[in-house]
Amino acid sequence: MVPVQRGDQLDVGPGGPGRPPGGSPNTGPSWRVGPRTGDRPEVVARRMTLTERELQVLRGMADGKSNAEIGRELFVSEDTVKTHARRLFRKLGARDRAHAVAAGFRAGLVA
């Protein structure tokens, strides 16, 4: 599970942040973050709004580069690359680098 970052948008219902209006967790896809199972890639791609920097990090991952290598290429620190990676994992609904690259490939974000 990826921790929530400042600036992330969460639906806030009467049950609190990240909970549906009924107040109990896991009651439906209306408040779920990330792609839903069974969605077509073009539908998922429209739902994903990766920033240009997140796309650059995803492309670096697809090329097999380490966080340090991606950071040197983009002139940012390794921690900044990790932050971009964490956010793109959340947006893609991915649990790790390989899953993110696969999801990006299916959505046509990387070749």
C-alpha positions in Angstrom: 0.0 0.0 0.0 1.3 3.4 -0.9 0.9 6.1 1.7 -1.2 9.2 0.9 0.9 12.2 -0.1 0.1 15.9 0.4 -1.8 17.1 -2.8 -3.4 13.7 -3.5 -7.2 13.9 -3.9 -9.3 11.7 -1.7 -13.0 11.5 -1.6 -14.1 12.4 1.9 -17.4 11.0 3.1 -19.1 11.1 6.4 -17.0 8.1 7.5 -13.8 10.1 7.1 -11.0 10.3 4.5 -11.0 7.4 2.1 -14.3 6.0 3.2 -17.5 6.0 1.2 -20.5 7.9 2.3 -21.8 4.9 4.2 -18.7 5.0 6.5 -17.6 1.4 6.0 -14.5 0.6 3.9 -14.4 -1.6 0.8 -18.1 -1.2 -0.1 -17.7 -0.3 -3.8 -15.6 1.0 -6.6 -16.9 4.6 -6.4 -14.2 5.6 -4.0 -11.4 3.3 -5.1 -8.1 4.8 -6.4 -6.6 3.3 -9.5 -7.8 1.3 -12.4 -10.7 -1.2 -11.8 -10.3 -4.8 -12.9 -12.0 -5.5 -16.2 -11.6 -2.0 -17.6 -10.3 -1.7 -21.2 -6.9 -0.1 -21.6 -8.2 2.9 -23.4 -10.7 3.6 -20.5 -7.8 3.2 -18.0 -5.6 5.5 -20.0 -8.3 8.2 -20.0 -8.6 7.9 -16.2 -4.8 8.2 -15.7 -3.5 11.7 -15.7 0.3 11.3 -15.2 2.4 14.4 -15.2 5.2 14.8 -17.7 7.8 14.0 -15.0 5.9 10.9 -14.0 5.9 9.8 -17.6 9.6 10.4 -17.9 10.2 8.3 -14.8 7.9 5.5 -16.1 9.9 5.5 -19.4 13.2 5.3 -17.5 11.8 2.3 -15.6 10.7 0.7 -18.8 14.3 1.1 -20.1 15.5 -0.8 -17.0 17.2 2.2 -15.4 17.7 2.5 -11.6 16.2 5.4 -9.6 19.7 6.9 -9.5 20.2 6.7 -13.2 16.8 8.2 -13.9 17.6 11.0 -11.4 20.9 11.8 -13.1 19.2 11.9 -16.5 16.4 14.2 -15.2 18.7 16.4 -13.0 16.7 15.5 -9.8 17.6 13.6 -6.7 17.0 9.9 -6.2 14.4 10.7 -3.5 12.5 12.9 -6.0 12.4 10.0 -8.5 11.1 7.8 -5.7 8.3 10.3 -5.0 7.3 10.4 -8.7 7.4 6.6 -8.8 5.2 6.3 -5.8 2.7 8.7 -7.2 2.6 6.9 -10.6 2.3 3.5 -8.9 -0.8 4.9 -7.2 -2.3 6.4 -10.3 -1.7 3.2 -12.3 -2.8 0.9 -9.5 0.6 -0.8 -9.6 2.3 -2.6 -6.7 5.9 -2.4 -8.0 8.0 -1.2 -11.0 7.3 -4.2 -13.2 3.6 -3.9 -12.6 3.7 -0.1 -13.4 5.7 -0.7 -16.6 3.2 -3.4 -17.7 0.2 -1.2 -16.9 1.9 1.7 -18.8 2.6 -0.6 -21.8 -1.1 -1.8 -21.9 -2.3 1.8 -21.7 0.0 2.9 -24.5 2.1 5.2 -22.3 5.4 3.4 -23.0 6.5 1.5 -26.1 
